[in-house]
Amino acid sequence: MKGIKAWLASRLIQFGFMDVSIILVLVGFLLYGHVIHYPFVHDDYIFIVGNLDLQRWDHLKSIFLSPSFSFPDNPSVVNSYYRPVLDVVNKILFLVFERIPRGYHLFNIVLHIFNSLWVYWLVVYFSKRKFLAFGLSFLFLIHPVQTEAVCAIAGVSNLLSSFFCFTSLFFYLKRDDFHSAGERGIFLVLSLLFFSFGLLTKESAMALPLVLIFYEFILHDMLQQKNNCFSKFFAIISFFVLLIAYVVFRHFIIRQALPDIGANLNEFGMRLASIPETLLMYMRILVFPIDLHYYRSVDILKFSILPTIILILFSILTVALLARFPKQEKHLACFGLGFFLITLSPMLNIVPLINEYSLILTSEHFLYFSCFGFFLFIFIVARQMFNLIFKSHAREVLGIVFVFVSVIFFFIAKEQTRYWQGEIPLFRRTLEYHPNFGRVRILLARAYYFEQHYEAAGKEYTKAIAIIGDYFKKTKGFSAQGTYRLLLKEAHFELAHCYEALGRVDQAIDEYRRAEEMDPSDDRIYNNMGINYLYQENLEEAAVCFEKALALDPKNVMALNNLAFYYLQTGKLERAEDMVRQVLVLDPESVSAQKNLEEVLKAQGKGQEKD
């Protein structure tokens, strides 16, 4: 036994980066390896599957000079972000993996493991404590709150921007290892380069310069190092110059300014008032991650003063507690808490990210980068508390607690990943916590529909229509009503599909009529309605619907073909032939049009024989 203890002690002393790397890689794949076999879900279809721009390499310049791009197969969906580096990375991934989700999932997992290794390196650098660094990197890797960013292929924006910010921070810190201006300048340039990559991957990277200031004052005592003061001041100013250049470039060159956070002052005030509740919620799920779910939201209309009071009391307690810590521990804890608050601040309801009506998006993936600081704060506080309570046995007890918590978090995270194996479990999980979320009801209904669960889909569409219909009435006279009008139209339109699949033609027509009330300019509604009238053998009403569709879009191939079928059935063969030939000009590969043409020519031949 003594020999085993001696060997273990010697290994712990030699514990280094290679050991950490092996552990993090093994645990990372043990936790997330099965996710590789998961399909695309939700936003993945928009940014990968339906994004035909990923196949093009002849417009790289426009990626960096354009504010957005649309998807040719779905013009209503537009990426309003300016994230050109992310676009290029997605193009490279598409070049390698095309539309095979396994490759994208593998990339996310590997990138997450790399980020956990960066956490280790950074903490070792500024604290000189290997075990603290390992604990933080391990917790960063396995914490359940990270599952949203890792399991969603579209979550690569969080992973990639964090990777660039960690890299930028590391090169900034490494400047202090060199004395010559040339070497320090090289590392500053590298740090600025990766910071720019972070900005061009996700806007939340804008918080990094403030982190650097906080680091210098809290951990590095910039004002006490007068010989390096000018150098550090110049370095930080360089970050702010780059940040200003980025904002100016977006505003004046590509004509896409950052969001106008105060466009609606009343709404802005309510968003600010909800910050304490949002912040406490984020802190709670980092400590007790038991109710994690997609599309997490906070209702800004349900204001309560209680979260503000709790946050004030927590702040007072934290200040009183930190005042009793040794200087180095105090500074580490302060830096961790400051890092958490600074990097999370852009996502604390300041920027308007409205899910639906008064529901503001507070996604768990917003915590991906920020949680590093919170974990550092918790580790330092826990260690000091254990030292106070357990004295000489504090280290052993802390190790046991860490192992216990890690095991629990590992299995919670493992279970949480399973909700990402399909859209039905993903959206059902959300509705457990937000049952009145109309858009998610629609998303779940679509998932049921594509799995051919038409009854279940119909029930979800009906619930969604009731919820969104209420929002539609409440927003009368406001621009937001247009959004709910379109959502209602699509919900009625898609509910009609469910009734068609169930053979309930009358109910399908009723839903198309309701969709028409929301948007009488949609030619799809009239074409589909006409098909259902054909099922009822109401040919004249069907023809009226097809003609309305063509009045809105003369090149609607389906409506032209359906009207040709009507003329064929009513014996108007010349008009039927004319319609069919128009279809074949627009779509030479149309099988139904070719079949209709055969029927028309055959019918014409019989007529000539009779003559």
Backbone hydrogen bonds, N-H to C=O, Kabsch-Sander energy under -0.5 kcal/mol:
donor,donor_aa,acceptor,acceptor_aa,energy
5,K,1,M,-2.5
6,A,2,K,-2.5
7,W,3,G,-2.4
8,L,4,I,-2.8
9,A,5,K,-2.6
10,S,6,A,-2.2
11,R,7,W,-2.2
12,L,8,L,-2.2
13,I,9,A,-1.8
14,Q,10,S,-1.7
15,F,11,R,-0.7
20,V,16,G,-2.3
21,S,17,F,-2.9
22,I,18,M,-2.2
23,I,19,D,-2.3
24,L,20,V,-2.9
25,V,21,S,-2.5
26,L,22,I,-2.4
27,V,23,I,-2.9
28,G,24,L,-2.4
29,F,25,V,-2.2
30,L,26,L,-2.1
31,L,27,V,-2.3
32,Y,28,G,-2.6
33,G,29,F,-2.2
35,V,32,Y,-1.5
36,I,32,Y,-0.5
36,I,33,G,-1.3
37,H,34,H,-1.4
38,Y,35,V,-2.3
44,D,41,V,-2.5
45,Y,42,H,-1.8
46,I,42,H,-0.8
47,F,43,D,-2.7
48,I,44,D,-2.0
49,V,44,D,-1.6
50,G,45,Y,-3.6
51,N,48,I,-0.7
52,L,50,G,-1.2
54,L,51,N,-1.5
55,Q,52,L,-1.4
56,R,53,D,-1.5
63,I,59,H,-1.3
64,F,60,L,-1.1
65,L,61,K,-0.8
66,S,62,S,-1.0
69,F,79,N,-0.8
71,F,74,N,-0.6
71,F,77,V,-1.3
74,N,71,F,-2.0
77,V,74,N,-2.2
78,V,76,S,-0.6
79,N,69,F,-2.1
80,S,78,V,-0.9
83,R,81,Y,-0.6
85,V,200,L,-1.5
86,L,200,L,-1.0
87,D,83,R,-2.0
88,V,84,P,-2.3
89,V,85,V,-2.4
90,N,86,L,-2.6
91,K,87,D,-2.0
92,I,88,V,-2.2
93,L,89,V,-2.6
94,F,90,N,-2.4
95,L,91,K,-2.3
96,V,92,I,-1.5
97,F,93,L,-3.5
98,E,94,F,-2.1
100,I,97,F,-1.6
103,G,100,I,-0.9
104,Y,100,I,-0.7
105,H,101,P,-2.4
106,L,102,R,-2.4
107,F,103,G,-2.1
108,N,104,Y,-2.2
109,I,105,H,-2.3
110,V,106,L,-2.5
111,L,107,F,-2.4
112,H,108,N,-2.2
113,I,109,I,-2.1
114,F,110,V,-2.2
115,N,111,L,-2.2
116,S,112,H,-1.9
117,L,113,I,-1.8
118,W,114,F,-2.0
119,V,115,N,-2.0
120,Y,116,S,-1.6
121,W,117,L,-2.4
122,L,118,W,-2.8
123,V,119,V,-2.3
124,V,120,Y,-2.5
125,Y,121,W,-2.1
126,F,122,L,-2.3
127,S,123,V,-1.9
128,K,123,V,-0.6
128,K,124,V,-1.7
129,R,123,V,-0.5
130,K,128,K,-0.6
133,A,129,R,-2.0
134,F,130,K,-2.7
135,G,131,F,-2.6
136,L,132,L,-2.3
137,S,133,A,-2.5
138,F,134,F,-2.8
139,L,135,G,-2.3
140,F,136,L,-2.6
141,L,137,S,-1.7
142,I,138,F,-2.2
143,H,139,L,-2.0
146,Q,143,H,-1.9
147,T,144,P,-1.7
148,E,145,V,-0.5
150,V,146,Q,-1.9
151,C,147,T,-3.1
152,A,148,E,-1.5
153,I,151,C,-0.6
155,G,152,A,-1.8
156,V,153,I,-1.5
157,S,154,A,-1.1
158,N,155,G,-1.2
159,L,155,G,-1.4
160,L,156,V,-3.1
161,S,157,S,-2.1
162,S,158,N,-1.9
163,F,159,L,-2.1
164,F,160,L,-2.3
165,C,161,S,-2.3
166,F,162,S,-3.1
167,T,163,F,-2.3
168,S,164,F,-2.6
169,L,165,C,-2.6
170,F,166,F,-2.4
171,F,167,T,-2.3
172,Y,168,S,-2.0
173,L,169,L,-2.3
174,K,170,F,-2.3
175,R,171,F,-0.7
175,R,172,Y,-0.8
176,D,173,L,-1.5
177,D,174,K,-2.0
178,F,175,R,-1.7
184,R,180,S,-2.1
185,G,181,A,-2.3
186,I,182,G,-1.9
187,F,183,E,-1.9
188,L,184,R,-1.9
189,V,185,G,-2.4
190,L,186,I,-2.3
191,S,187,F,-2.3
192,L,188,L,-2.7
193,L,189,V,-2.5
194,F,190,L,-2.3
195,F,191,S,-1.9
196,S,192,L,-2.3
197,F,193,L,-1.8
198,G,194,F,-2.2
199,L,195,F,-2.4
200,L,196,S,-2.1
201,T,198,G,-1.3
202,K,198,G,-2.5
205,A,202,K,-1.7
206,M,203,E,-2.0
207,A,204,S,-1.6
208,L,205,A,-1.9
210,L,207,A,-0.6
211,V,207,A,-1.4
212,L,208,L,-2.0
213,I,209,P,-1.8
214,F,210,L,-2.3
215,Y,211,V,-2.6
216,E,212,L,-2.3
217,F,213,I,-2.1
218,I,214,F,-2.4
219,L,215,Y,-2.1
220,H,215,Y,-1.9
222,M,216,E,-2.4
224,Q,221,D,-1.3
225,Q,221,D,-0.9
225,Q,222,M,-0.8
226,K,224,Q,-1.1
228,N,225,Q,-1.2
229,C,225,Q,-0.6
229,C,226,K,-0.5
230,F,226,K,-0.5
232,K,228,N,-2.5
233,F,229,C,-2.6
234,F,230,F,-2.7
235,A,231,S,-2.1
236,I,232,K,-2.5
237,I,233,F,-2.5
238,S,234,F,-1.8
239,F,235,A,-1.2
240,F,236,I,-1.7
241,V,237,I,-2.5
242,L,238,S,-2.1
243,L,239,F,-2.2
244,I,240,F,-2.6
245,A,241,V,-2.4
246,Y,242,L,-2.1
247,V,243,L,-2.2
248,V,244,I,-2.8
249,F,245,A,-2.5
250,R,246,Y,-2.3
251,H,247,V,-2.2
252,F,248,V,-3.0
253,I,248,V,-0.6
253,I,249,F,-1.6
254,I,249,F,-1.9
256,Q,250,R,-3.6
261,I,259,P,-1.2
263,A,260,D,-1.2
265,L,263,A,-0.6
268,F,264,N,-2.9
269,G,265,L,-2.5
270,M,266,N,-1.9
271,R,267,E,-2.4
272,L,268,F,-2.4
273,A,269,G,-2.2
274,S,270,M,-1.1
275,I,272,L,-1.4
278,T,274,S,-2.4
279,L,275,I,-3.1
280,L,276,P,-2.5
281,M,277,E,-2.1
282,Y,278,T,-2.4
283,M,279,L,-2.3
284,R,280,L,-2.5
285,I,281,M,-2.3
286,L,282,Y,-1.2
287,V,283,M,-1.3
288,F,284,R,-4.1
290,I,288,F,-2.1
296,R,293,H,-0.6
298,V,360,I,-2.0
300,I,298,V,-0.8
300,I,358,S,-2.3
302,K,299,D,-1.2
303,F,301,L,-1.2
309,I,305,I,-1.9
310,I,306,L,-2.6
311,L,307,P,-2.4
312,I,308,T,-2.2
313,L,309,I,-2.4
314,F,310,I,-2.5
315,S,311,L,-2.2
316,I,312,I,-2.3
317,L,313,L,-2.5
318,T,314,F,-2.5
319,V,315,S,-2.4
320,A,316,I,-2.3
321,L,317,L,-2.4
322,L,318,T,-2.9
323,A,319,V,-1.6
324,R,321,L,-1.3
325,F,322,L,-1.4
330,K,326,P,-2.8
331,H,327,K,-2.4
332,L,328,Q,-2.3
333,A,329,E,-2.5
334,C,330,K,-2.6
335,F,331,H,-2.6
336,G,332,L,-2.4
337,L,333,A,-2.5
338,G,334,C,-2.8
339,F,335,F,-3.0
340,F,336,G,-2.1
341,L,337,L,-2.3
342,I,338,G,-2.9
343,T,339,F,-2.3
344,L,340,F,-1.3
345,S,341,L,-1.4
347,M,344,L,-2.1
348,L,345,S,-1.7
349,N,347,M,-0.8
351,V,346,P,-0.8
353,L,351,V,-0.8
354,I,352,P,-0.5
355,N,353,L,-0.5
355,N,359,L,-2.7
356,E,359,L,-1.4
359,L,356,E,-3.0
360,I,298,V,-2.9
360,I,358,S,-0.7
361,L,353,L,-3.4
362,T,296,R,-2.8
366,F,363,S,-1.0
367,L,364,E,-1.8
368,Y,365,H,-1.4
370,S,366,F,-0.5
371,C,367,L,-2.8
372,F,369,F,-1.0
373,G,370,S,-1.3
374,F,370,S,-1.1
375,F,371,C,-2.7
376,L,372,F,-1.9
377,F,373,G,-2.1
378,I,374,F,-2.6
379,F,375,F,-2.7
380,I,376,L,-2.1
381,V,377,F,-2.3
382,A,378,I,-3.0
383,R,379,F,-2.4
384,Q,380,I,-2.1
385,M,381,V,-2.4
386,F,382,A,-2.6
387,N,383,R,-2.3
388,L,384,Q,-1.8
389,I,385,M,-2.1
390,F,386,F,-3.1
391,K,386,F,-0.6
391,K,387,N,-0.9
393,H,390,F,-2.2
394,A,391,K,-1.7
397,V,393,H,-2.4
398,L,394,A,-2.9
399,G,395,R,-2.1
400,I,396,E,-2.2
401,V,397,V,-2.7
402,F,398,L,-2.5
403,V,399,G,-2.3
404,F,400,I,-2.5
405,V,401,V,-2.9
406,S,402,F,-2.6
407,V,403,V,-2.3
408,I,404,F,-2.0
409,F,405,V,-3.0
410,F,406,S,-2.5
411,F,407,V,-2.0
412,I,408,I,-2.3
413,A,409,F,-2.9
414,K,410,F,-2.5
415,E,411,F,-2.1
416,Q,412,I,-2.5
417,T,413,A,-2.1
418,R,414,K,-0.6
418,R,415,E,-0.9
419,Y,416,Q,-1.2
420,W,417,T,-1.7
421,Q,418,R,-1.4
422,G,419,Y,-0.6
426,L,422,G,-1.4
427,F,423,E,-2.6
428,R,424,I,-2.2
429,R,425,P,-1.7
430,T,426,L,-1.3
431,L,427,F,-2.1
432,E,428,R,-0.9
432,E,429,R,-0.6
433,Y,429,R,-0.6
433,Y,430,T,-1.4
434,H,430,T,-2.0
437,F,434,H,-1.4
438,G,436,N,-1.0
441,R,437,F,-1.7
442,I,438,G,-2.0
443,L,439,R,-2.3
444,L,440,V,-2.7
445,A,441,R,-2.4
446,R,442,I,-2.4
447,A,443,L,-1.9
448,Y,444,L,-2.6
449,Y,445,A,-2.6
450,F,446,R,-2.6
451,E,447,A,-1.1
452,Q,449,Y,-1.9
453,H,448,Y,-3.0
454,Y,452,Q,-1.1
457,A,453,H,-2.3
458,G,454,Y,-2.5
459,K,455,E,-2.0
460,E,456,A,-1.9
461,Y,457,A,-2.5
462,T,458,G,-2.1
463,K,459,K,-2.0
464,A,460,E,-2.5
465,I,461,Y,-2.5
466,A,462,T,-1.7
467,I,463,K,-2.1
468,I,464,A,-3.1
469,G,465,I,-2.2
470,D,466,A,-1.3
471,Y,467,I,-1.6
472,F,468,I,-2.5
473,K,469,G,-1.7
474,K,470,D,-2.0
475,T,471,Y,-1.7
476,K,473,K,-1.2
478,F,475,T,-2.5
481,Q,475,T,-0.5
481,Q,478,F,-1.6
482,G,479,S,-1.4
483,T,479,S,-0.5
483,T,480,A,-0.6
484,Y,480,A,-1.6
485,R,481,Q,-2.3
486,L,482,G,-1.9
487,L,483,T,-2.0
488,L,484,Y,-2.4
489,K,485,R,-2.3
490,E,486,L,-2.5
491,A,487,L,-2.3
492,H,488,L,-2.7
493,F,489,K,-2.8
494,E,490,E,-2.7
495,L,491,A,-2.2
496,A,492,H,-2.0
497,H,493,F,-1.1
498,C,494,E,-1.5
499,Y,495,L,-2.1
500,E,496,A,-2.3
501,A,497,H,-2.4
502,L,498,C,-1.6
503,G,500,E,-1.3
504,R,499,Y,-3.0
505,V,503,G,-1.2
508,A,504,R,-1.9
509,I,505,V,-2.4
510,D,506,D,-2.0
511,E,507,Q,-2.0
512,Y,508,A,-2.1
513,R,509,I,-2.2
514,R,510,D,-1.8
515,A,511,E,-2.3
516,E,512,Y,-2.2
517,E,513,R,-1.7
518,M,514,R,-1.2
519,D,515,A,-1.8
522,D,519,D,-1.3
523,D,521,S,-0.8
525,I,522,D,-0.9
526,Y,522,D,-0.8
527,N,523,D,-2.0
528,N,524,R,-2.6
529,M,525,I,-2.4
530,G,526,Y,-2.4
531,I,527,N,-1.8
532,N,528,N,-1.7
533,Y,529,M,-1.8
534,L,530,G,-1.9
535,Y,531,I,-1.8
536,Q,532,N,-1.4
537,E,534,L,-1.4
538,N,533,Y,-2.9
539,L,537,E,-1.2
542,A,538,N,-1.9
543,A,539,L,-2.4
544,V,540,E,-1.8
545,C,541,E,-1.9
546,F,542,A,-2.3
547,E,543,A,-2.3
548,K,544,V,-1.9
549,A,545,C,-2.1
550,L,546,F,-2.1
551,A,547,E,-1.9
552,L,548,K,-1.4
553,D,549,A,-2.1
556,N,553,D,-1.9
557,V,555,K,-1.2
560,L,556,N,-2.4
561,N,557,V,-2.4
562,N,558,M,-2.4
563,L,559,A,-2.5
564,A,560,L,-2.1
565,F,561,N,-1.9
566,Y,562,N,-1.9
567,Y,563,L,-2.4
568,L,564,A,-2.2
569,Q,565,F,-2.4
570,T,566,Y,-1.8
571,G,568,L,-0.9
572,K,567,Y,-2.3
573,L,571,G,-1.6
576,A,572,K,-2.0
577,E,573,L,-2.8
578,D,574,E,-2.2
579,M,575,R,-2.3
580,V,576,A,-2.5
581,R,577,E,-2.4
582,Q,578,D,-1.6
583,V,579,M,-2.0
584,L,580,V,-2.2
585,V,581,R,-1.4
586,L,582,Q,-1.8
587,D,583,V,-3.3
590,S,587,D,-1.9
594,Q,590,S,-1.8
595,K,591,V,-2.3
596,N,592,S,-2.4
597,L,593,A,-2.5
598,E,594,Q,-2.1
599,E,595,K,-2.1
600,V,596,N,-2.6
601,L,597,L,-2.8
602,K,598,E,-2.4
603,A,599,E,-2.4
604,Q,600,V,-2.7
605,G,601,L,-2.2
606,K,602,K,-1.9
607,G,603,A,-1.9
608,Q,604,Q,-1.9
609,E,605,G,-1.8
610,K,606,K,-1.9
611,D,607,G,-1.6
